[in-house]
Amino acid sequence: MDCCHKTKERTPEEYKALIHRLNRVEGQIRGIRGMVEGSAYCVDILNQVAAAQAALNAFSRELLADHIHTCVAEDIRQGKDETIDELVQTIQRLMK
């Protein structure tokens, strides 16, 4: 698999899993908006925000693991060590 850092071909299973997670996050965000529009109690909204953040973090972990197993591994095999720097920067951004 050629990973040019501009596009990534995913298997149907990878695609389905990522889209499923994003759909869940999208639904949670719509729910939060509905809570705000319905004047829900602040703590209840904050609890839903925390759940949405956890779901988005799960999406990021899944995508990062796939990236390491495919793009990063392939680039390292091809001697593209700069990919390690890119990976470190990406992880640092995720951990903010």
C-alpha positions as a Markdown table, in Angstrom:
| # | Residue | x | y | z |
|---|---|---|---|---|
| 1 | Met | 0.0 | 0.0 | 0.0 |
| 2 | Asp | 1.4 | 3.4 | -1.0 |
| 3 | Cys | 0.9 | 6.1 | 1.5 |
| 4 | Cys | 1.7 | 9.5 | 0.1 |
| 5 | His | 0.5 | 11.5 | 3.1 |
| 6 | Lys | -2.2 | 13.2 | 0.9 |
| 7 | Thr | -4.7 | 10.3 | 0.5 |
| 8 | Lys | -5.1 | 6.9 | 2.1 |
| 9 | Glu | -7.0 | 3.9 | 0.6 |
| 10 | Arg | -8.8 | 2.2 | 3.4 |
| 11 | Thr | -10.3 | -1.3 | 3.4 |
| 12 | Pro | -14.1 | -1.4 | 3.5 |
| 13 | Glu | -13.9 | -2.6 | 7.1 |
| 14 | Glu | -11.6 | 0.4 | 8.1 |
| 15 | Tyr | -13.9 | 2.8 | 6.4 |
| 16 | Lys | -17.0 | 1.4 | 8.0 |
| 17 | Ala | -15.5 | 1.5 | 11.5 |
| 18 | Leu | -14.3 | 5.1 | 11.2 |
| 19 | Ile | -17.6 | 6.3 | 9.7 |
| 20 | His | -19.5 | 4.5 | 12.4 |
| 21 | Arg | -17.5 | 6.3 | 15.1 |
| 22 | Leu | -18.0 | 9.6 | 13.4 |
| 23 | Asn | -21.7 | 9.1 | 13.1 |
| 24 | Arg | -21.9 | 8.5 | 16.8 |
| 25 | Val | -20.0 | 11.7 | 17.5 |
| 26 | Glu | -22.1 | 13.6 | 15.1 |
| 27 | Gly | -25.3 | 12.3 | 16.9 |
| 28 | Gln | -23.9 | 13.3 | 20.3 |
| 29 | Ile | -23.1 | 16.8 | 19.1 |
| 30 | Arg | -26.6 | 17.2 | 17.7 |
| 31 | Gly | -27.9 | 16.0 | 21.1 |
| 32 | Ile | -25.8 | 18.6 | 22.9 |
| 33 | Arg | -27.2 | 21.3 | 20.6 |
| 34 | Gly | -30.7 | 20.1 | 21.4 |
| 35 | Met | -29.9 | 20.2 | 25.1 |
| 36 | Val | -28.7 | 23.8 | 24.8 |
| 37 | Glu | -31.7 | 24.8 | 22.7 |
| 38 | Gly | -34.0 | 23.1 | 25.3 |
| 39 | Ser | -32.3 | 24.9 | 28.2 |
| 40 | Ala | -31.0 | 21.7 | 29.8 |
| 41 | Tyr | -29.1 | 21.9 | 33.1 |
| 42 | Cys | -25.4 | 22.9 | 32.6 |
| 43 | Val | -24.0 | 19.8 | 34.3 |
| 44 | Asp | -26.2 | 17.5 | 32.1 |
| 45 | Ile | -24.8 | 19.3 | 29.0 |
| 46 | Leu | -21.2 | 19.1 | 30.3 |
| 47 | Asn | -21.7 | 15.3 | 30.9 |
| 48 | Gln | -22.7 | 14.9 | 27.3 |
| 49 | Val | -19.8 | 17.0 | 26.1 |
| 50 | Ala | -17.4 | 14.7 | 28.0 |
| 51 | Ala | -19.1 | 11.7 | 26.3 |
| 52 | Ala | -18.6 | 13.3 | 22.9 |
| 53 | Gln | -15.0 | 14.1 | 23.6 |
| 54 | Ala | -14.4 | 10.5 | 24.7 |
| 55 | Ala | -16.0 | 9.2 | 21.5 |
| 56 | Leu | -13.8 | 11.6 | 19.4 |
| 57 | Asn | -10.8 | 10.4 | 21.3 |
| 58 | Ala | -11.7 | 6.8 | 20.5 |
| 59 | Phe | -11.9 | 7.8 | 16.8 |
| 60 | Ser | -8.5 | 9.4 | 17.0 |
| 61 | Arg | -6.9 | 6.3 | 18.7 |
| 62 | Glu | -8.3 | 4.0 | 16.1 |
| 63 | Leu | -7.2 | 6.2 | 13.2 |
| 64 | Leu | -3.7 | 6.7 | 14.8 |
| 65 | Ala | -3.3 | 2.9 | 15.3 |
| 66 | Asp | -4.2 | 2.3 | 11.7 |
| 67 | His | -1.8 | 5.1 | 10.5 |
| 68 | Ile | 1.1 | 3.5 | 12.5 |
| 69 | His | 0.4 | 0.0 | 11.1 |
| 70 | Thr | 0.1 | 1.2 | 7.5 |
| 71 | Cys | 1.6 | 4.5 | 6.5 |
| 72 | Val | 4.3 | 4.8 | 9.2 |
| 73 | Ala | 5.4 | 1.2 | 8.9 |
| 74 | Glu | 5.5 | 1.4 | 5.1 |
| 75 | Asp | 7.5 | 4.7 | 5.2 |
| 76 | Ile | 10.0 | 3.3 | 7.6 |
| 77 | Arg | 10.5 | 0.2 | 5.5 |
| 78 | Gln | 11.2 | 2.6 | 2.6 |
| 79 | Gly | 13.8 | 4.5 | 4.7 |
| 80 | Lys | 11.6 | 7.6 | 5.1 |
| 81 | Asp | 12.6 | 8.3 | 8.7 |
| 82 | Glu | 11.1 | 11.8 | 8.6 |
| 83 | Thr | 7.8 | 10.0 | 9.1 |
| 84 | Ile | 8.8 | 9.4 | 12.7 |
| 85 | Asp | 9.1 | 13.1 | 13.3 |
| 86 | Glu | 5.7 | 13.6 | 11.8 |
| 87 | Leu | 4.2 | 10.9 | 14.0 |
| 88 | Val | 5.8 | 12.5 | 17.1 |
| 89 | Gln | 4.3 | 15.9 | 16.2 |
| 90 | Thr | 0.9 | 14.3 | 15.6 |
| 91 | Ile | 0.9 | 12.5 | 19.0 |
| 92 | Gln | 2.0 | 15.7 | 20.7 |
| 93 | Arg | -1.0 | 17.6 | 19.1 |
| 94 | Leu | -3.3 | 14.8 | 20.2 |
| 95 | Met | -2.1 | 15.0 | 23.8 |
| 96 | Lys | -2.7 | 18.7 | 24.2 |
